[in-house]
Amino acid sequence: MVLEKLRRALCRAYRRRGFEREILVFVVKSALASVIAFAVGVLMGEKTQLGFAVFAALLVVRPTVYGSVLSSSRYVVAVFLGALLAGVIGLTVGTHLWSFTLAIVVALLLGQVKQFGGQSGQLAVIAGFALASGSATNVDELGSLMLMVCVGSVSALVVNVLMAPAIRFRDAENAVLDFADGLSTLSGDIAEGLRGGEEGLTLDRWDQACERLDGTVRNALETVGRQEDRFRLNPRRLVRRQAVPVGRLRTYRNWIYALSRASQHMRSLVRTLRAALDVGARSPTLDDAFLQELAPVMERVSKTFALVRDTEEPEHHLPSDDLRALVDEVLDKVVEQRERMLRSWDDERWPVYGALLTDVERILEEIDQGQENSSRAAGDRPGS
């Protein structure tokens, strides 16, 4: 059973990229780096501290070259400080219970410096190991320890450079387009509910959809962040025939921020509807006629998000004419409806209705902001 699951996972990793392939590549890189580090250490005649070469290689391997460089620099500095601390104590007062305790406490405190990142604990590990093994009382052994750490770190860096990940802008773009698709679906669902008047308002479902969009924002930003890490220090940039559009990832991130703000305005709209319908709320009950008037506006909002998705708007050097025209059209509809409401609805209902229309306006303004961000980033694109 276990072997069959493993075989299927390997087949999936071979056939298409995804989580299984990323895990497989990481395992191969880690194994290769540790074997190289071990072999180099053996060739150098090292015996007592050879394990640190393998240990360092396994710790420094990362999915990206940038991550590996960052991790190795932090790890080497942590090892140097840990060995230095252990050497100062071991060569001066020797290894005792009180001196060991002092070294560990000081190492743990130094490791809290934020620049160490995920390698903060290694400072105490190296100091403790050097004192406990007796290496701290021998300058040659401390030097060998540092040398093996450097061998392991360099081995990991070489493997990461040779197996540098592909730069996949499409993954980041898809994260933005999936977000726009989610907003299109939600606004279309709200429009459908508004057509049914008060009976059609499925507020609990809309609240849940808004909460899911929070997860979409996090996933989209993480996807863009991963591609940014892939891009930094990636040697593939040197061999690609076409120039790499450095502003594209920034455009994706700006679109995510704009869509995130739009989702918050969508949540505000749902919250306003709920507040107006809550028993005992100060706001008067919503009128079905108004909700049915608002439905076509929300339908156009849904079409706007769908257009962002269908035309792959974040890829455009300049905002598309179709999207700009649709945003302007919907904003004009909101203005028309606001003016009509001022004539048709009583003052008591106006604060609620005005708040709902304001949320719709702000949603469209965020889409317009996304367009402006694309225009600003155009100067970073090739041929712009």
Residue pairs with C-beta under 8 A, 6 or more apart in sequence:
9 20
10 20
10 24
12 18
12 20
12 21
13 20
13 21
13 23
13 24
14 21
22 63
25 63
25 163
25 165
26 61
26 63
28 163
29 61
29 159
29 160
29 163
30 57
30 58
30 61
32 159
32 163
33 57
33 58
33 60
33 61
33 152
33 155
33 156
33 158
33 159
33 160
34 54
34 57
34 58
34 152
34 155
36 57
36 155
36 158
36 159
37 53
37 54
37 56
37 57
37 148
37 151
37 152
37 155
37 156
38 50
38 53
38 54
40 53
40 151
40 155
41 50
41 53
41 54
41 148
41 151
42 50
44 147
44 151
46 53
46 144
46 147
46 148
48 135
48 141
48 144
49 135
49 141
49 144
49 145
49 147
49 148
50 148
51 148
52 145
52 148
52 149
52 152
53 148
53 149
53 151
53 152
53 155
54 152
55 152
56 75
56 79
56 148
56 149
56 150
56 151
56 152
56 153
56 156
57 152
57 153
57 155
57 156
58 152
58 156
59 71
59 75
59 119
59 122
59 152
59 156
60 68
60 71
60 72
60 75
60 152
60 153
60 156
60 157
61 68
61 156
61 159
61 160
62 68
62 70
62 71
62 160
63 165
63 226
63 229
64 160
64 164
64 165
64 226
64 229
64 230
64 232
64 234
65 157
65 160
65 161
65 164
65 232
65 233
65 234
65 235
66 229
66 230
66 232
66 233
66 234
67 229
68 156
68 157
68 160
69 157
69 233
70 117
71 117
71 118
71 119
72 153
72 156
72 157
74 115
74 116
74 117
74 118
74 119
75 119
75 122
75 149
75 153
76 149
76 150
76 153
77 116
78 111
78 116
78 119
78 120
78 122
78 123
78 126
79 122
79 123
79 126
79 145
79 146
79 149
80 146
81 107
81 110
81 123
82 107
82 122
82 123
82 124
82 125
82 126
82 127
82 130
83 126
83 127
83 130
83 136
83 142
83 145
83 146
85 103
85 106
85 107
85 110
85 123
85 127
86 103
86 126
86 127
86 128
86 130
86 131
86 135
86 136
86 142
87 130
87 136
87 139
87 142
89 95
89 99
89 102
89 103
89 131
89 136
90 99
90 130
90 131
90 135
90 136
90 137
91 136
91 137
91 139
93 99
94 137
95 131
95 132
95 134
95 136
95 137
99 131
100 128
100 131
100 132
103 127
103 128
103 131
104 124
104 127
104 128
106 127
107 123
107 124
107 126
107 127
107 128
108 123
108 124
110 123
111 120
111 121
111 122
111 123
111 124
112 120
113 120
116 122
116 123
126 145
127 136
129 135
130 136
130 142
130 145
134 141
135 141
135 142
135 145
136 142
161 235
164 234
164 235
164 236
165 230
165 234
166 230
166 236
167 227
167 230
167 231
167 234
167 236
167 237
167 244
168 227
168 230
169 227
169 245
169 248
169 249
171 223
171 226
171 227
172 223
172 224
172 227
172 248
172 249
172 252
173 252
173 312
173 314
173 315
174 223
175 219
175 220
175 223
175 224
175 252
175 256
176 220
176 252
176 255
176 256
176 259
176 314
177 308
177 309
177 312
177 314
178 216
178 220
179 213
179 216
179 217
179 220
179 256
179 259
180 259
180 305
180 306
180 308
180 309
180 313
181 305
181 306
181 309
182 209
182 212
182 213
182 216
183 213
183 259
183 262
183 263
183 266
183 305
184 302
184 303
184 304
184 305
184 306
184 308
184 309
185 209
185 302
186 206
186 209
186 210
186 213
186 266
187 266
187 298
187 299
187 301
187 302
187 305
187 363
188 298
188 299
188 302
189 202
189 205
189 206
189 209
190 206
190 266
190 269
190 270
190 298
191 295
191 296
191 297
191 298
191 299
191 301
191 302
192 200
192 295
193 200
193 201
193 202
193 206
194 200
194 201
194 291
194 292
194 294
194 295
194 298
195 291
195 292
195 295
197 288
197 291
197 292
198 277
198 285
198 286
198 288
198 291
200 291
201 273
201 277
201 291
203 270
203 273
203 274
203 277
206 270
207 267
207 270
207 274
210 263
210 266
210 267
210 270
213 263
213 266
214 263
217 256
217 259
217 260
217 263
220 256
221 253
221 256
224 249
224 252
224 253
224 256
227 249
228 249
231 237
231 244
231 246
231 249
237 244
242 382
243 382
245 380
245 381
245 382
246 380
247 377
247 378
247 379
247 380
247 381
248 377
248 380
248 381
250 377
250 380
251 314
251 373
251 374
251 377
252 314
254 370
254 373
254 374
254 377
255 313
255 314
255 370
255 373
255 374
258 366
258 367
258 369
258 370
258 373
259 366
259 370
261 362
261 366
261 369
262 362
262 363
262 366
262 367
265 359
265 360
265 362
265 363
265 366
266 359
266 363
268 359
269 356
269 359
269 360
269 363
272 352
272 355
272 356
272 359
273 286
273 356
275 281
275 283
276 283
276 284
276 285
276 286
276 352
277 285
277 286
283 351
283 352
284 348
284 349
284 352
286 349
286 352
287 345
287 349
290 341
290 345
290 349
290 353
293 337
293 340
294 337
294 356
294 357
294 360
296 333
297 330
297 333
297 334
297 337
297 360
298 360
300 326
300 329
300 330
300 333
301 330
301 360
301 363
301 364
303 326
304 323
304 326
304 327
304 330
304 364
304 367
305 367
307 313
307 320
307 322
307 323
307 326
308 314
308 323
308 367
308 370
311 320
311 322
311 323
313 319
313 320
313 323
313 370
313 371
313 374
314 370
314 374
316 374
317 374
317 378
317 381
317 384
318 374
318 375
318 378
319 371
319 372
319 374
319 375
323 367
323 371
324 371
327 364
327 367
327 368
327 371
330 360
330 364
331 361
331 364
334 357
334 360
334 361
334 364
337 357
338 354
338 357
341 350
341 353
341 354
341 357
342 350
345 353
378 384
